[in-house]
């Protein structure tokens, strides 16, 4: 605020500090999308392995292509979901809702600060009532300035003028005095810290338990679940003649089929022989 000290806690300062803290939530929110994506890929691998077990690895090329297409569908939805999650965090950054029902403003001043400010106001009023400002002498002005609080940056014009004369006599490279805040400013800083932490926890909880799970379910999980069958059919049908190669059975299955066919033929022959033997005996 420059040389002017605000009477109350600055809302602009609260907004800037809250934005700085909420920006920290963007990286873990995007990382949350990667975690859900990895879980979906594990589910795709699990389902593919179950199909292989049930079908006894009948069409290995087809299963590998299905797994690849399903993983590609999940990976394609990764970037749009991340962009959507970033927009949600940016929504929180673009509007700091101080009227949130869970956000409680600390409006009651601290007793010590209240007494300091009341004493300062009373001293100013008593000096102002003493004489008219147009009939004050230099002694009255000095007495009036003596009643005012004098932090390092709230000094009177008379003391500033005296300091200018002293500074002229000092060397050019004099070390400045460290800034020391008064009690009122320290209490304002503590109040501002509590407000920023309180609002940060509200935003963090709303993102963690409500907005992010809903966004990821809508943009990633449900989108993949509702469209994976259609996209699998479209992509496999678009392959054309490649489907014949994908539907070729494995060598173990073909050998087993040939062996079962030969056994079936032998059993048929044995059956016919048993029938002829029984007829001869009759």
For each residue, the residues with C-beta under 8 A, 3 or more apart:
1: 4 5 6 10
2:
3: 153
4: 1
5: 1 153 154
6: 1 9 10
7:
8:
9: 6 13 14 188 191 192 195
10: 1 6 13 14
11: 14 15 98
12: 15 16
13: 9 10 16 17 192
14: 9 10 11 17 18 96 98 192 195 196 199
15: 11 12 18 19 96
16: 12 13 19 20
17: 13 14 20 21 192 196
18: 14 15 21 22 96 196 199 200
19: 15 16 22 23 93 96
20: 16 17 23 24
21: 17 18 24 196 200
22: 18 19 25 89 92 93 200 203
23: 19 20 26 93
24: 20 21 27 28
25: 22 28 29 89 92 203 204 207
26: 23 29 30 86 89
27: 24 30 31
28: 24 25 31 32
29: 25 26 32 33 85 86 88 89 207 212
30: 26 27 33 34 82 85 86
31: 27 28 34 35
32: 28 29 35 36 85 212 216
33: 29 30 36 37 78 81 82 85 216 220
34: 30 31 37 38 78
35: 31 32 38 39
36: 32 33 39 40 216 220 221
37: 33 34 40 41 74 75 78 220
38: 34 35 41 42
39: 35 36 42 43
40: 36 37 43 44 74 220 221 224
41: 37 38 44 45 71 74
42: 38 39 45 46
43: 39 40 46 47
44: 40 41 47 48 67 70 71 74
45: 41 42 48 49 67
46: 42 43 49 50
47: 43 44 50 51
48: 44 45 51 52 63 66 67 70
49: 45 46 52 53
50: 46 47 53 54
51: 47 48 54 55 63 66
52: 48 49 55 56 57 60 63
53: 49 50 56
54: 50 51
55: 51 52 58 59 63
56: 52 53 253
57: 52 60 63 250 252 253
58: 55 249 250 253
59: 55 62 63 246 247 248 249 250
60: 52 57 63 64 250
61: 64 65 245 246 248
62: 59 65 66 246 247
63: 48 51 52 55 57 59 60 66 67
64: 60 61 67 68
65: 61 62 68 69 236 246
66: 48 51 62 63 69 70 232 236
67: 44 45 48 63 64 70 71
68: 64 65 71 72
69: 65 66 72 73 231 232 235 236
70: 44 48 66 67 73 74 228 232
71: 41 44 67 68 74 75
72: 68 69 75 76
73: 69 70 76 77 224 227 228 231
74: 37 40 41 44 70 71 77 78 220 224
75: 37 71 72 78
76: 72 73 79
77: 73 74 80 81 219 220 223 224
78: 33 34 37 74 75 81 82 220
79: 76 82 83
80: 77 83 84 219
81: 33 77 78 84 85 215 216 219 220
82: 30 33 78 79 85 86
83: 79 80 86 87
84: 80 81 87 88 215 219
85: 29 30 32 33 81 82 88 89 212 215 216
86: 26 29 30 82 83 89 90
87: 83 84 90 91
88: 29 84 85 91 92 207 211 212 215
89: 22 25 26 29 85 86 92 93 207
90: 86 87 93 94
91: 87 88 94 95
92: 22 25 88 89 95 203 207
93: 19 22 23 89 90
94: 90 91
95: 91 92
96: 14 15 18 19 199
97: 100 103
98: 11 14 103 105 199
99: 103
100: 97 103 199 202
101:
102: 202
103: 97 98 99 100 198 199 202
104: 198
105: 98 195
106: 191 194 195
107:
108:
109: 113 114 117 187
110: 113 114 187 191
111: 114 115
112: 115 116 183 187
113: 109 110 116 117 183 184 187 188
114: 109 110 111 117 118
115: 111 112 118 119
116: 112 113 119 120 149 183 184
117: 109 113 114 120 121 184
118: 114 115 121 122
119: 115 116 122 123
120: 116 117 123 124 148 149
121: 117 118 124 125
122: 118 119 125 126
123: 119 120 126 127 147 148
124: 120 121 127 128 147 148
125: 121 122 128 129
126: 122 123 129 130 147
127: 123 124 130 140 143 144 147
128: 124 125 133
129: 125 126
130: 126 127 140
131: 135 136 140
132: 135 136
133: 128 136
134:
135: 131 132
136: 131 132 133 140 141 144
137: 140 141
138: 141 142
139: 142 143
140: 127 130 131 136 137 143 144
141: 136 137 138 144 145 158
142: 138 139 145 146 158
143: 127 139 140 146 147
144: 127 136 140 141 147 148
145: 141 142 148 156 158 159
146: 142 143
147: 123 124 126 127 143 144
148: 120 123 124 144 145 154 156
149: 116 120 154 182
150: 154 155 156 159
151: 154 155 180 181 182 185
152: 155 177 179 180
153: 3 5 179
154: 5 148 149 150 151
155: 150 151 152 159 160 163
156: 145 148 150 159 160
157: 160 161
158: 141 142 145 161 162
159: 145 150 155 156 162 163
160: 155 156 157 163 164
161: 157 158 164 165
162: 158 159 165 166
163: 155 159 160 166 167
164: 160 161 167 168
165: 161 162 168 169
166: 162 163 169 170
167: 163 164 170 174
168: 164 165
169: 165 166
170: 166 167 174
171: 174
172:
173:
174: 167 170 171
175:
176:
177: 152
178:
179: 152 153
180: 151 152
181: 151 185 186 189
182: 149 151 185 186
183: 112 113 116 186 187
184: 113 116 117 187 188
185: 151 181 182 188 189
186: 181 182 183 189 190
187: 109 110 112 113 183 184 190 191
188: 9 113 184 185 191 192
189: 181 185 186 192 193
190: 186 187 193 194
191: 9 106 110 187 188 194 195
192: 9 13 14 17 188 189 195 196
193: 189 190 196 197
194: 106 190 191 197 198
195: 9 14 105 106 191 192 198 199
196: 14 17 18 21 192 193 199 200
197: 193 194 200 201
198: 103 104 194 195 201 202
199: 14 18 96 98 100 103 195 196 202 203
200: 18 21 22 196 197 203 204
201: 197 198 204 205
202: 100 102 103 198 199 205 206
203: 22 25 92 199 200 206 207
204: 25 200 201 207 208
205: 201 202 208 209 210
206: 202 203 209 210 211
207: 25 29 88 89 92 203 204 210 211 212
208: 204 205 212
209: 205 206 213
210: 205 206 207 213 214
211: 88 206 207 214 215
212: 29 32 85 88 207 208 215 216
213: 209 210 216 217
214: 210 211 217 218
215: 81 84 85 88 211 212 218 219
216: 32 33 36 81 85 212 213 219 220 221
217: 213 214 220 221 222
218: 214 215 222 223
219: 77 80 81 84 215 216 223
220: 33 36 37 40 74 77 78 81 216 217 223 224
221: 36 40 216 217 224 225
222: 217 218 225 226
223: 77 218 219 220 226 227
224: 40 73 74 77 220 221 227 228
225: 221 222 228
226: 222 223
227: 73 223 224 230 231
228: 70 73 224 225 231 232
229: 232 233
230: 227 233 234
231: 69 73 227 228 234 235
232: 66 69 70 228 229 235 236
233: 229 230 236 237
234: 230 231 237 238
235: 69 231 232 238 239
236: 65 66 69 232 233 239 243 246
237: 233 234 243
238: 234 235
239: 235 236 242 243 246
240: 243
241: 244 245
242: 239 245 246
243: 236 237 239 240 246 247
244: 241 247 248
245: 61 241 242 248
246: 59 61 62 65 236 239 242 243
247: 59 62 243 244
248: 59 61 244 245
249: 58 59 253 254 257
250: 57 58 59 60 253 254
251: 254 255
252: 57 255 256
253: 56 57 58 249 250 256 257
254: 249 250 251 257 258
255: 251 252 258 259
256: 252 253 259 260
257: 249 253 254 260 261
258: 254 255 261 262
259: 255 256 262 263
260: 256 257 263 264
261: 257 258 264 265
262: 258 259 265 266
263: 259 260 266 267
264: 260 261 267 268
265: 261 262 268 269
266: 262 263 269 270
267: 263 264 270 271
268: 264 265 271 272
269: 265 266 272 273
270: 266 267 273 274
271: 267 268 274 275
272: 268 269 275 276
273: 269 270 276 277
274: 270 271 277 278
275: 271 272 278 279
276: 272 273 279 280
277: 273 274 280 281
278: 274 275 281 282
279: 275 276 282
280: 276 277
281: 277 278
282: 278 279
